[in-house]
């Protein structure tokens, strides 16, 4: 299993791009410098009125298939 620690700070205005279908993929840089690309739909459980903010742990299998995305802090 692969794990990527991410710090996300996405405003409500930016999230509208995903909900409108204008953007479907999120690009982020993990703390170790690895570039990570994931479907924006994975953020839905983490959306608040302030957007998506905080530290997250993305887990993937050996083929880089999504397993989980959990919030691990602010």
C-alpha positions in Angstrom: 0.0 0.0 0.0 1.2 3.5 -0.8 0.4 6.5 1.4 0.6 10.2 0.5 0.3 13.0 3.1 -1.4 16.0 1.6 -2.1 19.6 2.8 -5.2 20.8 1.0 -6.6 24.3 1.0 -9.4 24.6 -1.5 -11.8 27.6 -1.3 -15.6 27.2 -1.8 -15.2 29.2 -5.1 -12.6 26.7 -6.4 -14.8 23.8 -5.4 -17.6 25.2 -7.6 -15.4 24.4 -10.6 -15.5 20.7 -9.7 -19.2 20.7 -9.0 -20.0 22.4 -12.3 -17.9 19.9 -14.1 -15.4 22.4 -15.3 -12.7 20.5 -13.5 -12.7 16.8 -12.7 -9.2 16.1 -11.5 -7.4 17.5 -8.5 -3.6 17.9 -8.6 -1.7 18.1 -5.4 1.8 17.8 -4.1 2.4 15.4 -1.2 4.6 16.4 1.7 7.5 14.3 0.2 7.3 16.2 -3.1 5.4 13.6 -5.0 2.8 14.9 -7.5 -0.6 13.3 -6.9 -3.6 13.3 -9.2 -7.0 12.1 -8.1 -10.7 12.5 -9.0 -12.2 15.6 -7.4 -15.2 13.5 -6.4 -13.1 12.1 -3.6 -13.3 15.4 -1.8 -17.1 15.3 -1.3 -17.1 13.8 2.2 -14.6 16.5 3.3 -16.4 19.6 2.0 -17.5 22.2 4.5 -18.8 25.8 4.1 -15.2 26.9 4.1 -14.2 24.6 1.4 -11.7 21.7 1.9 -8.9 22.6 4.3 -6.5 20.5 6.4 -4.1 17.6 6.3 -5.2 14.4 4.6 -3.8 10.9 4.1 -4.4 9.3 0.7 -4.0 5.6 0.5 -3.6 3.7 -2.8 -2.8 0.1 -3.7 0.3 -1.0 -5.5 -1.3 -0.1 -8.9 -2.1 3.5 -7.6 -5.8 2.7 -7.3 -7.6 4.7 -4.7 -8.3 3.0 -1.3 -9.1 5.9 1.0 -8.8 9.6 1.8 -9.0 10.5 5.4 -8.6 13.8 7.2 -5.7 13.6 9.7 -5.6 17.1 11.0 -5.9 20.8 10.5 
